[in-house]
Amino acid sequence: MAKKREIPLTLNLCDIGSQLLRFGKIALLQQKYEPSDYLVGSYFCDNYFIKETKNLIYEPVREGNKVKCVLPIPSQSNLDDFRNTVCELKKEYKDHISAFVVNDIGTLDTISKDTDNIILGRLFHKPIRDPRYSETITDKKYTPDIEVLRLIDKYKVSGIELESIYDDISCPELSCDIHIHQNYCYMSCTRSCYYASASQPTEHKFRPNNPCDLSCERNIHRVKLQTGQEVFMLGKGLCFKTSPNPFAGEDHLKSIIYTPVDELLGGNV
């Protein structure tokens, strides 16, 4: 019997890494999972990305580890600060950032001008991702749409990120690697931030891109659905827990991405 291939594990510090740092858990997670690399930055919020990425990147880099830098979709109001932060990260950590994970076409086009290793992030893909619908996580084969294939070819993309909602990721038309988020699936992203609105007077609540004090990095809000499932609010992103299942097409898989929400909530590291 052929030996099962060991798939590298990537530890996802995006959007919750500040809490992990505050509780001193990153070193413990490193010991427990022995990740091959790390995701730093943010999928869901440019405020978080601008304010926290340098703090997040320091911990793994100081031990000589490589990181992938995740870039959220920038808002117009933060665009200049977003671009400046990316430039500073490139300059300061050019020997430590192994790839940039992008989540919108504008950022992809801009960063491709001077970056070789680019991954299309989880926000690029738009299948049904809602635990209330059975078709979200049953009998699904990944089929990239024509636009994704065009972007991969045009920008020489090295990989794509997918959620663990597929039974089959064998995809002969795909010319790049696949990275799968194993335990928490992205459901949707809110335009206005629940945490940023909490301290605002009524007339200023729930406005897109409110200035904030990063209350999200001190809280994880749970929402109970009518079906009994729970959705977790990681900053502006809504995610739900999934269980890793065997699937076909594992030869396409470059890494498994693990998001340590359970360890943060339950304290079990």
N, C-alpha and C positions, 0 to 999 in steps of 0.2 A: 504494500500500500504506500502510495506517495505521501511524503511528509507534508502536512499542511503548511502553506506559506505564512510566515510571520509578517503581519502588516504593521508598519510603523504607526505609532500613536502620536497625534498632535494635541497638545493641551490648549484649550481655548480660554484665554484670559479676557476676551473682549466683553465689555459692558458689565462685568462683575469683578474684574481684576482688582479694582480699588478696594473692594470689600475683603478680598482674599489677602491683599497686602496689609490691610488694617488689622486683620486677625492673625497675621503671621503664618498663613497656611500655604503659601506658594512653595516654600522649601519642603514641606511635608508632602504636598502633592507630587513634587518632583521625585521624592524617594519612593512614593507608592506606585506611580505609574511609569517612571523612567521614560518620559516622552522623548521622541526624536527631535521635535521642534515645538514651537509655540505660535499661537495667534495672538497678536496684540493690536490694540486700536478699538474700533467700534463698528458694528454692523448697522446700528440703528440711530445714532445721534452724533451730529458733528460737534455739538457743544462738548460732549464727553470726549470725543476724539481730540479736539484741540487742547483741552485742559489736562487730560489724563494719560495720553499715549506715552509721553516721555517717562512718566513714573512707572508705567506698566513694562516698558521695554528694558528698564534698567536691571530689574531683578534677574531675568534669564541671561542677559548679555554680560553681566559682570562675572558670570561663571563660564563664559566662553561659548554660550549656546547661540544658535541661529534662531531668528524669528521671522514670521511672515507678518507683514503689516497690513491690517484690514482697514480699508477706507470706506466710510459711510457715504451716502448720497448727500453732497453738501447743499445747504440752503443758500439762497441768494444773499441773505444778510450776513452770512458767515464766510462767503466765498473767498475773500482776500485772506482772512485768518487761516482758513483751511489750506489754501495754497501755500502760505508761508510756513505752516506747520509741516506740510509734506516736504517742502524744500529743506527745512532744518533737519528733519529726520534723515533724509537722504544724505545730507552733508555729515551729520554727526555719527550716523550708524551705518554708513555705506558698506562696511565690511561685515556687518552682522545681520542686515535685512536680506534674506534669501529670495523673497518674492513679495509682490504687492497683490493683495486681494481687492478687486474693485467691484462695485455694485451698481454702476450706471455707465452709460455709453460715453457721457461727457468726460468723466474721470478716466475711463479707459483710453479715449483718444488722446487726452493730454499726457497721461503718464507713459504711454507707449513710445513717446518721442525720445525718452532717455532711459527706459527701463526694459530689460530683456525678459525677465521672468514675471509673467502676469497670470493671475488666476481669476476666473470669473466667479464671484461670490454667490452666496445662497439667494440673494435678492434678485439675481438675474433670471431665476426660473420661476414660472408662474403656474404650477399645477395646483389643484385643490389641496390645501393643507389645513384641514379643519377636522378635529377629532370627532365632531358630531356627524360626519359623513363617512360611511363605511368605505367608500371608494378612495378615501384618502390613503389608507394603509393596507389595502388588500388587492392582490392580483394586479400589481402595477409593473409594467415594463418601462424603463426609461427610454424615451424617444426624443432626441433633441429637435427643437424646431429649426426651421431653415435659417432664421436670423442668428441663432446661437452658432450654428455651423459657419455662417458667413463671417461672424466676428472672430471666431477661432482661427479661421484661415487668414483673414485680413490682418489681424494684429499678432499672429504667431503666438497665440495663447498657449501656455504650457499645461493648464489644468482647469477643471471646473469643480465647484462644490455642489453636492446634492444632499438632500435630507434622507434619512433612513426610512423612506416610505415606499421603496421599490423592492420587488422580488427578483428583478432581473435588470442588471446594468450592462449586460453584454450589448455592445453597440458598435458594430464594425465600421460605421461611417464616422465615428469619433476619432480624431487624430491626436487627442491629448489625454492626460491622466485624469482620474476621478478621485476626489477627496470627499468622504461621506461623514456628515454630522451624525454621530451614532446615537446619542441618548436624549437630546432635546431638539425638537423640530420647530423651526420658525413657522409661525402661523400668519402673522400680519404685523404691520408697523403703523403706529398712530402718528398723525401729523402734529398734534399738540401733545404735550407731555403731562401726564397725570401728576408726576412728582413736582415738576416746575410750577404747576398751577396750585398746588396745595397751599402754599403760603401767600398766594396773591389775593388781593381783594376781589370781590365778585365780578366787577366790571373788567378785570384783566385775566380772568381764568380762561384756560383752554384756548389760548392763542398760539398759532404755530410759531415755533422757535423763540418762545419766551426766554429772556435771560434767566439763568438759574444758578443755584448754589450746589448743584450735583447732589440733590437729596436722593437720587436714585442709587448712589453708591453706598447708601446706608440702609436701603430697604429693598425687599423683593415682595411685591404685592401678588397675592394669589386670588384668582377669580374662579369661583365655582360655577360651572355651567349647569344648565337644567338637567343634562344627561348624567351628572355626577362627576364628570371629568374636571380636572383642574387646569387652568391656564396660568402661567407664571409671567409676570410683567418684568422683563429685564430691561430697565430703562424704558425706551419707547417701543421696544419689541415685545410681542406676545409669543410665547413658546409653550409647547406642551411636551410631556415626557413620552418617549417611545422606548420600546424594547428592541435590542439588536436581534435581527432574524437572519438566518442563512439566505443567501441569494445567489443567483447565477451571474456569471461574468466577472468574477473576482479578479481575474487577471488584469482588468482595467484599473483596479483599485490601487492608488498610490499611498493613501494614508486614511486612518480612521481619526475623526476629530471628536474629542471628548470635552464636554462642558461641565465643570464641577459644581453644578448647582446643588446637588444632593449633599455634598460635603459642606457647602456653605450654610445650607439650611439646617442640616442635622448635626453638623460638627464631627462627622465620622470620617477622619482622614487616616 
